[in-house]
Structures are given as C-alpha cells and as structure tokens.
C-alpha cells in the first residue's frame, strides 16, 4: 500500500474529489499529521460551493480545529472564489438587462433606497400633539368652543 492518498469522485457532490473513507480515520489527522495538498484542494473546492467550515470538517472527517490551523487559507480562498463567481453572474445578469438584478445592485453597491411620498387629502379636523393639556387648557380648547358653536346655531 502506498503512502500517497488519491482522492476519488464524490458520490454526494458532483465535481468534487474527496479522500476515500479509509483515509478519514481521525488518527491520521492527529499530532503527527502534515498538511496535505489534496486535502487543501478539497477544502477549497467545498468552500467554493458555499459549504460551511463545520460541514466541510464533518464531510471530510477532520476537526474544525484542524481546518482552522492548517487549512484556513484554503477555506478563505474558496469563499473568495465563490464570491467572485456570484458577483460575475450578478453583473452578467444586470448587463443582460435583468431589471431586478440592476435594482438590487444599485441598492447594495450604490446605496440607493426606495422612497415613498404620502399625500393627505381632505381637511384637518384635529391636531394631535405629544404635549398633554392641562384640565383648564382642555376645557378652554374643546368645551368652550362647543358652547360657542352651539350658541351660533
């Protein structure tokens, strides 16, 4: 048996090569474990698909701590690659005339916001104030006016 670990095609994820189950033994990634370029490529590929660090660790059978210690750069580069792909697709859609994508990009990248104007039609019969009225002010404003109005009729 050779020391070289050859990745195999994943049955769960199309286009992703993974380490065979026989190599996923946690003892292999113990204290004497050395960084593997094949594993780094797998981590970057899975991260590129938007898969979380915890899910990648679980899928590959290694600890999240090992990913953080030895493969953090690959994880970050995979996420960066995914962001570049998504941004490219968004721009292509906008350039093709997708109005919703254009609107989204204007809001997110240019800080545009939608504003609305409310028009009130009709007469104002009362003004609401946050300042409470005293009993005398209330009587003068509302009760006295009612008496005057009823006297005019």
Backbone as CSV, one residue per row, in Angstrom:
resi,resn,N_x,N_y,N_z,CA_x,CA_y,CA_z,C_x,C_y,C_z
1,UNK,0.850,-1.187,0.000,0.000,0.000,0.000,0.890,1.243,0.000
2,UNK,0.621,2.192,-0.886,1.474,3.370,-0.974,1.042,4.420,0.033
3,UNK,1.959,5.340,0.338,1.664,6.412,1.289,0.850,7.529,0.637
4,UNK,0.798,7.533,-0.685,0.102,8.582,-1.404,-1.412,8.359,-1.327
5,UNK,-2.137,9.399,-0.976,-3.598,9.318,-0.882,-4.168,9.908,-2.160
6,UNK,-4.939,9.115,-2.868,-5.544,9.591,-4.109,-7.023,9.888,-3.866
7,UNK,-7.440,11.111,-4.175,-8.847,11.451,-3.999,-9.721,10.682,-4.988
8,UNK,-10.960,10.483,-4.632,-11.931,9.832,-5.501,-13.094,10.774,-5.726
9,UNK,-13.862,10.531,-6.781,-15.023,11.365,-7.088,-16.073,11.196,-5.996
10,UNK,-16.647,12.292,-5.575,-17.678,12.259,-4.541,-18.984,11.780,-5.141
11,UNK,-19.668,10.913,-4.417,-20.989,10.478,-4.851,-22.041,11.508,-4.459
12,UNK,-21.750,12.316,-3.439,-22.720,13.289,-2.942,-22.621,14.641,-3.629
13,UNK,-21.416,15.041,-4.049,-21.236,16.353,-4.661,-20.561,16.203,-6.019
14,UNK,-21.251,16.612,-7.047,-20.705,16.499,-8.397,-19.501,17.415,-8.558
15,UNK,-18.468,16.917,-9.179,-17.279,17.707,-9.470,-16.325,17.891,-8.308
16,UNK,-16.542,17.202,-7.196,-15.668,17.341,-6.033,-14.994,16.006,-5.762
17,UNK,-13.681,16.035,-5.660,-12.926,14.845,-5.305,-12.727,14.841,-3.800
18,UNK,-12.907,13.687,-3.185,-12.747,13.582,-1.741,-11.802,12.449,-1.394
19,UNK,-11.302,12.496,-0.182,-10.421,11.451,0.313,-11.250,10.201,0.583
20,UNK,-10.764,9.031,0.210,-11.522,7.810,0.481,-11.776,7.629,1.970
21,UNK,-12.866,6.921,2.315,-13.239,6.702,3.711,-12.114,6.091,4.526
22,UNK,-11.301,5.246,3.905,-10.217,4.605,4.648,-9.205,5.626,5.141
23,UNK,-9.149,6.783,4.518,-8.182,7.820,4.911,-8.791,8.835,5.861
24,UNK,-10.056,8.683,6.180,-10.717,9.653,7.046,-10.554,9.328,8.520
25,UNK,-9.798,8.359,8.837,-9.580,7.982,10.232,-8.986,9.169,10.968
26,UNK,-9.569,9.532,12.086,-9.114,10.704,12.835,-7.680,10.551,13.334
27,UNK,-7.205,9.333,13.462,-5.827,9.151,13.914,-4.839,9.659,12.871
28,UNK,-5.263,9.684,11.614,-4.387,10.176,10.551,-4.157,11.677,10.701
29,UNK,-5.144,12.385,11.224,-5.013,13.829,11.365,-4.650,14.209,12.797
30,UNK,-3.966,13.339,13.467,-3.530,13.589,14.836,-2.325,14.510,14.874
31,UNK,-1.574,14.501,15.977,-0.457,15.421,16.168,0.624,15.321,15.085
32,UNK,0.840,14.141,14.527,1.882,13.987,13.511,1.402,14.269,12.107
33,UNK,0.175,14.744,11.963,-0.418,14.978,10.649,0.257,16.147,9.955
34,UNK,0.562,15.965,8.673,1.155,17.040,7.867,0.103,17.538,6.883
35,UNK,0.214,18.796,6.558,-0.720,19.424,5.618,-0.679,18.691,4.288
36,UNK,-1.836,18.364,3.784,-1.943,17.630,2.526,-2.446,18.550,1.423
37,UNK,-1.736,18.631,0.299,-2.211,19.466,-0.807,-3.546,18.974,-1.372
38,UNK,-3.749,17.657,-1.354,-5.009,17.112,-1.858,-6.179,17.529,-0.973
39,UNK,-5.958,17.445,0.332,-6.998,17.839,1.272,-7.253,19.352,1.177
40,UNK,-6.201,20.116,0.979,-6.341,21.569,0.824,-7.203,21.888,-0.402
41,UNK,-6.985,21.153,-1.475,-7.759,21.358,-2.702,-9.230,21.004,-2.468
42,UNK,-9.473,19.947,-1.725,-10.842,19.530,-1.420,-11.541,20.585,-0.565
43,UNK,-10.847,21.086,0.435,-11.428,22.096,1.320,-11.751,23.360,0.536
44,UNK,-10.843,23.763,-0.337,-11.094,24.952,-1.159,-12.283,24.720,-2.084
45,UNK,-12.366,23.546,-2.681,-13.477,23.234,-3.578,-14.819,23.232,-2.863
46,UNK,-14.864,22.658,-1.678,-16.111,22.624,-0.913,-16.495,24.017,-0.412
47,UNK,-15.511,24.788,-0.004,-15.764,26.152,0.443,-16.264,26.996,-0.728
48,UNK,-15.760,26.717,-1.912,-16.168,27.409,-3.127,-17.645,27.173,-3.424
49,UNK,-18.197,26.073,-2.928,-19.613,25.772,-3.124,-20.492,26.424,-2.062
50,UNK,-19.868,27.124,-1.099,-20.619,27.802,-0.058,-20.892,26.934,1.156
51,UNK,-20.192,25.823,1.266,-20.397,24.911,2.384,-19.641,25.438,3.598
52,UNK,-20.254,25.351,4.766,-19.657,25.895,5.984,-18.447,25.070,6.431
53,UNK,-17.633,25.698,7.255,-16.441,25.050,7.802,-16.819,23.786,8.570
54,UNK,-17.873,23.857,9.370,-18.297,22.695,10.149,-18.762,21.557,9.248
55,UNK,-19.502,21.889,8.207,-19.980,20.862,7.282,-18.813,20.237,6.512
56,UNK,-17.846,21.052,6.136,-16.665,20.529,5.437,-15.900,19.573,6.348
57,UNK,-15.699,19.984,7.588,-14.980,19.133,8.544,-15.709,17.813,8.733
58,UNK,-17.009,17.873,8.867,-17.809,16.663,9.038,-17.737,15.784,7.791
59,UNK,-17.852,16.391,6.634,-17.825,15.667,5.361,-16.487,14.966,5.145
60,UNK,-15.400,15.653,5.466,-14.066,15.094,5.241,-13.565,14.265,6.416
61,UNK,-14.255,14.330,7.539,-13.860,13.533,8.696,-12.675,14.088,9.449
62,UNK,-12.537,15.398,9.460,-11.466,16.028,10.242,-12.094,17.068,11.164
63,UNK,-11.342,17.545,12.108,-11.895,18.508,13.064,-11.878,19.918,12.480
64,UNK,-12.797,20.740,12.971,-12.812,22.145,12.545,-11.544,22.840,13.017
65,UNK,-11.011,22.401,14.137,-9.763,22.973,14.649,-8.628,22.719,13.657
66,UNK,-8.580,21.529,13.062,-7.537,21.203,12.086,-7.681,22.082,10.844
67,UNK,-8.921,22.314,10.442,-9.148,23.197,9.290,-8.666,24.605,9.617
68,UNK,-8.999,25.082,10.811,-8.585,26.430,11.213,-7.071,26.548,11.301
69,UNK,-6.416,25.517,11.796,-4.961,25.565,11.976,-4.197,25.414,10.667
70,UNK,-4.568,24.422,9.868,-3.758,24.073,8.700,-4.356,24.471,7.354
71,UNK,-5.671,24.745,7.306,-6.315,24.978,6.012,-7.141,26.261,5.969
72,UNK,-6.887,27.176,6.872,-7.664,28.422,6.928,-7.535,29.205,5.620
73,UNK,-6.345,29.250,5.076,-6.120,29.983,3.829,-6.948,29.379,2.697
74,UNK,-7.001,28.059,2.635,-7.762,27.385,1.581,-9.263,27.635,1.747
75,UNK,-9.720,27.645,2.982,-11.125,27.917,3.275,-11.494,29.331,2.826
76,UNK,-10.650,30.290,3.147,-10.893,31.694,2.781,-10.828,31.880,1.266
77,UNK,-9.848,31.247,0.624,-9.726,31.374,-0.831,-10.931,30.769,-1.541
78,UNK,-11.444,29.649,-1.011,-12.639,29.037,-1.592,-13.835,29.957,-1.498
79,UNK,-14.004,30.603,-0.352,-15.117,31.547,-0.183,-14.944,32.750,-1.102
80,UNK,-13.698,33.195,-1.256,-13.415,34.311,-2.157,-13.771,33.929,-3.598
81,UNK,-13.385,32.731,-4.013,-13.705,32.264,-5.367,-15.216,32.238,-5.593
82,UNK,-15.959,31.776,-4.577,-17.416,31.736,-4.681,-17.973,33.156,-4.835
83,UNK,-17.456,34.098,-4.050,-17.917,35.486,-4.143,-17.653,36.071,-5.518
84,UNK,-16.488,35.750,-6.087,-16.152,36.248,-7.421,-17.121,35.669,-8.454
85,UNK,-17.419,34.383,-8.345,-18.358,33.750,-9.280,-19.744,34.379,-9.184
86,UNK,-20.220,34.564,-7.947,-21.549,35.145,-7.764,-21.610,36.580,-8.265
87,UNK,-20.571,37.352,-8.001,-20.539,38.738,-8.476,-20.516,38.782,-10.003
88,UNK,-19.777,37.877,-10.611,-19.716,37.804,-12.071,-21.085,37.474,-12.644
89,UNK,-21.767,36.492,-12.055,-23.110,36.132,-12.518,-24.092,37.282,-12.344
90,UNK,-23.995,37.994,-11.229,-24.882,39.127,-10.985,-24.654,40.219,-12.024
91,UNK,-23.401,40.506,-12.304,-23.097,41.544,-13.295,-23.533,41.120,-14.692
92,UNK,-23.351,39.865,-15.030,-23.794,39.382,-16.345,-25.303,39.503,-16.487
93,UNK,-26.024,39.160,-15.409,-27.483,39.293,-15.439,-27.885,40.756,-15.587
94,UNK,-27.225,41.645,-14.870,-27.535,43.077,-14.956,-27.230,43.613,-16.351
95,UNK,-26.098,43.212,-16.898,-25.720,43.669,-18.240,-26.654,43.126,-19.311
96,UNK,-27.281,41.973,-19.047,-28.233,41.397,-19.989,-29.604,42.056,-19.880
97,UNK,-29.757,42.979,-18.912,-30.994,43.733,-18.794,-31.954,43.247,-17.723
98,UNK,-31.516,42.390,-16.833,-32.376,41.905,-15.751,-32.640,43.073,-14.792
99,UNK,-33.853,43.629,-14.864,-34.154,44.845,-14.103,-34.096,44.615,-12.591
100,UNK,-34.505,43.441,-12.138,-34.444,43.174,-10.693,-32.997,43.125,-10.212
101,UNK,-32.116,42.554,-11.008,-30.704,42.490,-10.622,-30.090,43.887,-10.650
102,UNK,-30.449,44.679,-11.633,-29.950,46.056,-11.702,-30.401,46.824,-10.461
103,UNK,-31.667,46.685,-10.098,-32.203,47.366,-8.921,-31.483,46.890,-7.660
104,UNK,-31.282,45.586,-7.543,-30.589,45.024,-6.379,-29.169,45.575,-6.276
105,UNK,-28.432,45.569,-7.379,-27.050,46.055,-7.359,-26.987,47.547,-7.030
106,UNK,-27.939,48.316,-7.533,-27.967,49.743,-7.209,-28.187,49.956,-5.713
107,UNK,-29.067,49.154,-5.122,-29.328,49.291,-3.692,-28.121,48.863,-2.868
108,UNK,-27.537,47.712,-3.219,-26.460,47.151,-2.411,-25.134,47.870,-2.644
109,UNK,-24.793,48.107,-3.886,-23.476,48.661,-4.203,-23.444,50.183,-4.224
110,UNK,-24.558,50.802,-4.586,-24.575,52.261,-4.685,-25.312,52.920,-3.524
111,UNK,-25.941,52.120,-2.670,-26.629,52.667,-1.506,-27.953,53.335,-1.814
112,UNK,-28.519,53.038,-2.982,-29.799,53.625,-3.330,-30.881,53.055,-2.437
113,UNK,-31.913,53.872,-2.189,-33.051,53.411,-1.409,-34.332,53.808,-2.122
114,UNK,-35.381,53.101,-1.816,-36.684,53.454,-2.362,-37.358,54.400,-1.390
115,UNK,-37.932,55.449,-1.930,-38.653,56.400,-1.079,-40.096,56.446,-1.545
116,UNK,-40.966,56.744,-0.630,-42.372,56.898,-0.991,-42.885,58.190,-0.374
117,UNK,-43.844,58.799,-1.053,-44.435,60.047,-0.589,-45.889,59.771,-0.241
118,UNK,-46.313,60.241,0.896,-47.699,60.074,1.320,-48.372,61.437,1.242
119,UNK,-49.464,61.506,0.497,-50.225,62.745,0.384,-51.508,62.589,1.166
120,UNK,-51.794,63.583,1.988,-53.040,63.588,2.740,-54.014,64.509,2.021
121,UNK,-55.170,63.983,1.728,-56.178,64.762,1.031,-57.352,64.971,1.976
122,UNK,-57.863,66.162,2.027,-59.003,66.451,2.890,-58.635,67.512,3.907
123,UNK,-59.605,67.832,4.739,-59.354,68.886,5.712,-58.860,68.279,7.030
124,UNK,-58.063,69.059,7.733,-57.539,68.632,9.024,-58.536,69.074,10.073
125,UNK,-59.081,68.125,10.839,-60.084,68.445,11.853,-59.470,68.520,13.245
126,UNK,-58.355,67.865,13.444,-57.730,67.890,14.766,-56.232,67.723,14.600
127,UNK,-55.514,68.293,15.493,-54.064,68.150,15.501,-53.703,67.375,16.754
128,UNK,-52.972,66.327,16.560,-52.548,65.505,17.693,-51.198,66.010,18.148
129,UNK,-51.094,66.219,19.442,-49.855,66.730,19.991,-49.346,65.768,21.050
130,UNK,-48.034,65.675,21.165,-47.439,64.820,22.178,-47.478,65.507,23.545
131,UNK,-47.730,66.818,23.547,-47.760,67.571,24.802,-49.155,67.453,25.418
132,UNK,-49.250,66.924,26.637,-50.573,66.794,27.262,-51.115,68.166,27.662
133,UNK,-52.437,68.282,27.613,-53.092,69.527,28.008,-53.489,69.457,29.479
134,UNK,-53.458,70.597,30.109,-53.979,70.658,31.480,-55.503,70.658,31.391
135,UNK,-56.174,70.488,32.534,-57.632,70.465,32.549,-58.204,71.785,32.048
136,UNK,-57.586,72.903,32.471,-58.063,74.223,32.049,-57.869,74.426,30.549
137,UNK,-56.698,74.020,30.035,-56.442,74.156,28.594,-57.426,73.307,27.789
138,UNK,-57.697,72.102,28.273,-58.622,71.203,27.580,-60.029,71.811,27.535
139,UNK,-60.481,72.320,28.682,-61.813,72.909,28.738,-61.920,74.136,27.837
140,UNK,-60.889,74.958,27.868,-60.890,76.174,27.052,-60.902,75.826,25.567
141,UNK,-60.108,74.817,25.188,-59.959,74.482,23.782,-61.158,73.713,23.237
142,UNK,-61.677,72.768,23.991,-62.703,71.878,23.446,-64.116,72.143,23.973
143,UNK,-64.247,72.390,25.246,-65.585,72.550,25.812,-66.138,73.943,25.515
144,UNK,-65.319,74.962,25.660,-65.746,76.329,25.396,-66.124,76.485,23.932
145,UNK,-65.352,75.909,23.040,-65.627,76.007,21.602,-66.945,75.360,21.251
146,UNK,-67.286,74.258,21.913,-68.552,73.582,21.627,-69.728,74.458,22.033
147,UNK,-69.570,75.147,23.196,-70.650,76.018,23.658,-70.852,77.171,22.690
148,UNK,-69.745,77.747,22.194,-69.832,78.879,21.281,-70.479,78.446,19.978
149,UNK,-70.111,77.243,19.510,-70.660,76.759,18.258,-72.154,76.498,18.374
150,UNK,-72.563,75.938,19.528,-73.990,75.625,19.712,-74.791,76.924,19.860
151,UNK,-74.179,77.985,20.376,-74.850,79.270,20.545,-75.050,79.971,19.217
152,UNK,-74.175,79.707,18.251,-74.255,80.368,16.961,-75.396,79.832,16.140
153,UNK,-75.775,78.585,16.350,-76.809,77.955,15.525,-78.136,78.478,15.801
